[in-house]
Amino acid sequence: METLVVHPQNEAQQRAVKAILEALQVPYDSEPEVDNEGPYNPEFVTKILEADEDIKAGRFTVIKSEDLWK
């Protein structure tokens, strides 16, 4: 069986799709809407941006590669 991904454009379409699936007794999962700015989890993006700010502010430690295995 294949998985279908539906992208309703508004709340009315979303309700209609859910009503059809329920009427046909087709199980479905619902997930919260994801920000369409990118494929990454917003919490992950926040951590990366904070780390970038830390580097710009000089809050980091440099470890020489020859010291990694000591």
N, C-alpha and C positions, 0 to 999 in steps of 0.2 A: 504494500500500500504506500502511496506517496503522501508527503506532507504538503499542505497548502498554506501559504502565507498571504493573508488578506490585508490590504491597506485602505481602510475606509477613510474618506476625505473629510467626514464630519460626523457629529454625534448621531444624526439620524441614520446614516448608513451603518454605523456601528451597531446601533440597536436593531436594525433590520437584519443584519447578518447574524447577530446572536439569536434573534427570534427564529430565523430559518433553521439554524443549526439545532436549536432546541426542539423545534417542530419535527425535524427529521431524526431526532434522538442521536445526533452526532456529537460525541464528546469533543470539547475544545478547551484549550488553556488560554488564559488571559494574562498578559503581562503589562505592567505600567508603561506608559509611553516613554520612549527614549528620546533624548535630545538629538535632533538630526544633524548637529554640527559635526559629528564624527562617530566612528565606530567604537570609541573607548568609553569605559565607565567614567562618569564625571568625577568620582572620588579619586580614581587613578590619575586623571588629568590634573586635579588639584594638587596631589602629592608631587607630581613631576614639576609643576609650576613653582611650588614652594621650594623644591630642591634647587631649581634654577636660580631663584632669588637668593638662596643660601650661598650658592657658588659666587654670584655677583657681589654679595656682601662679604665674601672672604671667610665664611663659616664652613670650612672643609679641612680635611687632613690629607696630605700627600704621602703615599707609601711607595717607596722605590720598589721596582719589580724584583730586584735581587733580595729584598727583605721579606718578600711574601711568604717564603717557606721556612723562615727561621723560627 
